[in-house]
Amino acid sequence: MSPYDTALVTADDVEAAAERIAGVAVQTPLQLDERLSDLTGAYVWLKREDLQPVRSYKIRGAYNLIAQLDDAQRRAGVICASAGNHGQGVAFACARLGIAGRIYVPSTTPRQKRERMVALGGGRVELIVTGDTYDEAAAAALADARRTGAATVPAFDDPRTIAGQGTLAREIVAQFGRAPDVLVLPVGGGGMLAGCLTWLSEHHPETRVVGVEPAGSPTMAVALDAGGPRDLPELDTFVDGAAVRRAGDLTYAVAARHRPVMYTVPEGRICSEMLRLYQTEGVIAEPAGALATASLGVFRPEPGQTVVAVVSGGNNDVSRYAEVVERALVYEGRKHYFLVNFPQEPGALRRFLDEVLGPDDDITLFEYVKRSNRETGPALVGIELGDPATLPALLTRMAESPMRVEVIDPGSPSYRFLVSG
């Protein structure tokens, strides 16, 4: 028997959770999405969990757990770790139930999410920023709980959290009047995935469940391949709502039992989808909130199928949009960076503009890296193409130019040092 096959949540637990959170978590809309339906040939519906009171589905699991604490546990208060959304759910529950709480968040948590946690807590929560990742914050929260006796509220790896998140699947079926053919879920630690798999497997096993992770944190996919949760050696924290180094033991056990289809999506594609959701549908999604819809095109449902993609959260910091746009442009092949060794003579830049750059291309960055000698000077040049298809022609003109040009690959250490740094 696997060491993880214990204490799994049941569909009855999900049913009980639905009654417990009624009147707290709202029934969020299901909206038919024309853009994604045209893209896939399926009928794609968005489940708008970004419209919850805390702007994410996390209120479901957090409230379901805290509402079950006994009087002694409530007096001792609660502690949680969060990348942002779970903490808002905990803060909301603390204010609603009159319980004191401490919320540990990593330094990567956007300021907007931090401020919302404090506001939603209504004076009952203390926010503690520690570590660079969710897992470091979680370790600090656990140490605090052991020291003080406060009840922990896990973001995903607890039967009560899982059951609360599973109410999402139950609600979708109730709204439709039937189960969708495909349910596409974003995956971080796996709480929503485990809860929805649990309820659907007992009530509508014919529904295909697809889990989607960021390419920089494929936690559940790694666990399923390895036969158990494993620490990721590297973690990209850009998709902060899904950047978890290790899947939960319980969430893994549920996923291993039901074997959902797993996909990973590059962070740049997620950024492109965030912009499309905003520009076309008017949906303000955070990176994790755009994970499910970003997979459509990587994952292709069958034509005519009914597909529900969960927009899991809308807590996005406006100050991050410059980075979102940048990552989207690089992913789409519109933005490129080069080291250009310019001769230090009058007219060199003008010749580059006239002879190398295309008519619809723009220089978005120009800065000298250093001047190696009096004759030449290497400059970091960012170019946004009018059409990504013109890149080969641009590279040809660069090769034919007397200037020495080096392409800065987005995956290279040079890119991270010169551009990302």
N, C-alpha and C positions, 0 to 999 in steps of 0.2 A: 504494500500500500504506500502511496506517496505520502511524505510527511506533511503535505499541504492539504490533504483531503479531510480537513476537520472544520467544524463550526461554519459550514456553508449556509448562507442565507436561503430562505425558501420563498416561494411565491406568496404564501400566506403572510410572511413578514412584510412583503411589499404591499399587500392589501391593507394590513394594519397600519403601515406607514402612511398610506394614502388618506386614511381616516384621520390620522394624527395631525397631518400638515394641512388639512382642509381649512380654508380661510386664512392661511398664512402664506403658502405658496399659491400663486394665482394660476389659473388655467391659461397658458400662453397660446397665442394664435398659431394656427397652421396656415401657411400662405403658399399658394401655387406660384412657382417661379418660372416665368416664361423664358428667361435667358438660359437657365440651366436645363429646362425641358427641351428647348431647341438644340442645345449642345449635345444632349445625350439621346434624344428620341424617346425618353421616358417621361413620366409625369412626376416632376420633382417638386416636393413640398418642403418648405422651410419650417422647422419647429423653432419658434422665436423665444428661446429661453433667455435671450438678452433683455427681454421685457419683464423679467421677474422684479420684485421690489429691490433686490440687490444686484440686478442686471446680470444674473447668471443662475444656472440650475443648482448651484451649490447650496442654496437655501434649503433644498429638499432634504439632503442628508444631514446637514448640520442641525436643523430644527428637530428632525426625527430622533436624533441621538439625544440631544440635550433635554427634550421633553420627557424622556424616559428616566432621567436621573431621579434618585430618591431624595428625600429632604436633606439628609446628611451630606450627600454629594453636592447638592445645590448650595448649601451653606459654605462648603469648602471652595466653591468656585470651579471654573473650567479653564483649561489651557489648550491651545492648539498651535500648530504650525501651518503656515499658508503662504502660497505665492501671491495671494491677493483675494481671489474670489471666495474661497472657503472661509477665510477670515471675515469677510463681509457677512456671510451666512451666519457664522458664529456670533458676530457682533449684533446682528439683527435679533437672533434668538435670545441673547443675553438681555437685551433691552426689553424684549417682549415678555420674557419670563422672570425678569428681575434678578438675574444672576450675574455675579462679577466674573470677569474673564481676562486672561492675558493672552495676547496673540503675538507669536513670534513670526517674523517675516525676514526673508533674505534681503540683502542690500539691492538686489536686482528688481525688487518689486516696484513698479512705477509709483510715483508720488500720488497720482490720482487715486490708486487703489488704497494707499495708506490713509489718505485723508478721508476716503469714504468709510473705511473701517471705524475710524474714530467717530465720525459723524453718526453712523448707524448704531454705534454702541451706546449712544445717549448718556455718556459719562460713566458707563459701567465697565468699559474695557480699557486695558493698558496695552499700548503697542510697543513691541520690543524688536528692534532691527538688529539682526546678527547673522554673520556668515554671508557667503556669496551665492549659495544655492539653497533650494528648498530643503534638501536633505540635511544641510548643516543647521538650518533653523529648526528642523524637526528634532535633531539630536539635542539641541539646547532646550526645546520645549519639554522633551521627555525627562531630561535631567531635573528641570524645574518641578515637574509633576511628582517625581520620586521624592524630591526634597520637601515639598510642601503638602503632598497628599491631595492636590487638586485633581479633578477628573480630566482626563485627556479626551479630546474630540478629534479623532483621526480624520484626515481629509478624504481618505478612501479605504483604508484597510481595517474596517470594522463592520460587522454584520448590520448594525443599525444605520451606518452611513450608506452602505451598499443598498439596503432596503429602501432608504429614502430616495436615492438616485434612481432606483428601479421604477419608482412611480411615474417616471417620464414615459416609459413604454406603455404602461397601463393607460395613461392619459391620452396618448396618441391614438390607441385603438378605440377608446371611448369616443374621441372626437370624430374619427373616421367612420365608426360603426363597423369596422373590420380591420384586420391587421394589414399593414403595408407589405408589399413584396420584399422590400429592402429597407433596412434602417441603418443609416450611416452615422457613426458616432465618433467624436474626437476622443482620444485616449491620452491620459497622462499617467496617473497611478492606476487607473482602471476601475474606479468606483462606479461610474455610470455604465460602463461596459458590463461589469459583473451584475449589476442590478437589473439591467434590461435583459441580459441573457437569461438570468434566473426566471424572471416573470414570463418572458416569451417562450422559453423552452417548455414550460408547463401548460401554457394557454394557447400559444400559436407557434409551434415549433417549425412551421413552414416558412416563417419569415427569415430571410437571410440577414444576418447582422454583420456589418462591416466596421472594423475598427481602424481609425486613421491616426497616425502619429507623425510628429515632425521628424524629418530626416536626421536632425541633430540630437534627438532623444527617443530612439525607438525602443523604449523600455519593455513593453509587453511583447513585442515581436522577438526581442532577444531572449526573454524569459521562456516563451513558447518553444523557441528553437533549442534552448539549452536544457529544457526539462525542469526549470525552476528559476526564480528571480536571480538576476545577476547584476552587480554594479556595472554601470557603463563606464568605460575608461575615460571617455571624453563626453562632455555635455554642452550643447549649445542652448543657452538660456533665453534666446530671443523670444521663443513662444513660451512666455513665462507661466502661463496657465497650464501648460502640459510638460514642462521641463522637469522631469523627475528622474533621478539617477537609477532608481531600482523600483520595480513593480512590487505591489503588496503581495504578501503570502496568500491572503484570502482571495484577492482579486485575481491573482494568477491561477489559483485552484479552480475558480469558476470558469475562467477562460480556457484552461486546459481541459476541463470537462466538456465544454461545448464547442471549442475550436472555431472561433469566429475567423472570418477572412480579415487579414491585416494588411494594410498598405502604409507606406511612408511617403510623405510629401516634402519636397524641398522648401526651405524657409522662404526663398524668393518667390516660389509659386503661391505660398500662403499670402505674401505681401501683395502680389498681383490680384489675388482674389479679394483681399480686404478692400482694395481700391475699386474693384468692380462692384462689390456689394454696396459700397457707398455711392458710387456714381450712377449705378443703374437702379438698384432697389432702394436706395436711401437708408441702408442698414449700416450702423456704426458697429462693426465687429472688432473685437480684440483679436490678436493673432490666433489664440486657441479657438475663438469663436468662428473663425473662417476655415478651420482645419477640415471639417467634414465636406463643405462645399468645394474646397480647393482640390479634393480628391476626385471629384467628378471630371472625367477626362483622363485621369490616371486609371481609376476604376470606372469601367463602363457597364452600366446596367443594361439589361435587355430592352429593346424598344417596346414601349407600351407598358412597362412595369410601373408600379406605384412606388416611388422612392421618397423616404423622409430623411432629410439631412438636418441635423441639430445645429443651430446657431447657439453655441453654448454660453457665450458671454459677450457683453458689450462694454466692458470696463477698459476702454483704451485711453491712454494719455495722449492728448493732442500734440504734446512736444515730441512724441515718437514718430509723427508722420513723415518727417524729413528722412528718417532712416527707413521707414516703410517704402516710401517712393524710391529711394536709392536702391534698396534690395530688389524691388520689383523691376526697375529698369535694367539692372545687371542681369537678372534672371531671364528677362525677355530678350536679351541681346541688344538692347538699345544703348546701354552705357558701358564704356570701355575705358581702361586706363593704360597709359603708355609712359615709358621713360624715353624722352626724345633728347638726343645730344645735339643741342643747337650750336652752330658756330657763332662766336661772339663778334658779330659784325652787323652793320646796319642792314635792315631789310630781311633778316633771316626769318623772323616770325611772319612777316608779310608773305614770303615765298611759301612757308608752310601752309598758311591760310589759303593762298591762291592755287597752289600746285598739288597739295596733298588732301586737304579737307574737301568733302563733297559739298554741293550747293545747299543741301538741307541739313548739314551737320553743324553742331554747335560745340564750342569749347566751354565746358562748365567748370573746369579747374585748370589753373596754370600756376605752378610755383617751382622755382628753382630748388633742387635738392642740395646741390653744392656746385661750386665752380672748381673743377679739377685742374684747370690750367687757364692760361689767358686766351687760348684759342676757342675752347668749347666749354659748354655748361649744360649738364643734364637737368631737364625739367620734368616734373610729373605733370602729365597732361590728361585731363578727363574729357572724353568726347561723347556726346549724346548724338546718336545717329537718327536721321529722319526716318530711315527704314533699315531694320536689322539685316535685310537681305543685301545691303550695299557694303557690308563689312569686308568680304573678299576683295572687292575693288579698292577699298581704302587701304588694306594691307598691301596690295600690289603697289599702289602709289607710294606707300611708305618705303617698300623695299627698293623702289627705283629712285627714291630721293637720296641726295648726298648725305642727309642726316642719318645717323645711326639710331634706330628705333627698337625698343624692347617692349614686347607686350607683357603687361602685368596680369597674370592669371589670377582669377578670384580665389582659387584654392591654394595659392602659393603663400609662403611666409612673407614674401615681399609685399603682397597685397595687404595682408593683415598689418604689417608694419607701416607701410606708406599710406594706405587708404583708410583702413578700418581704425588704425590707431589715432 
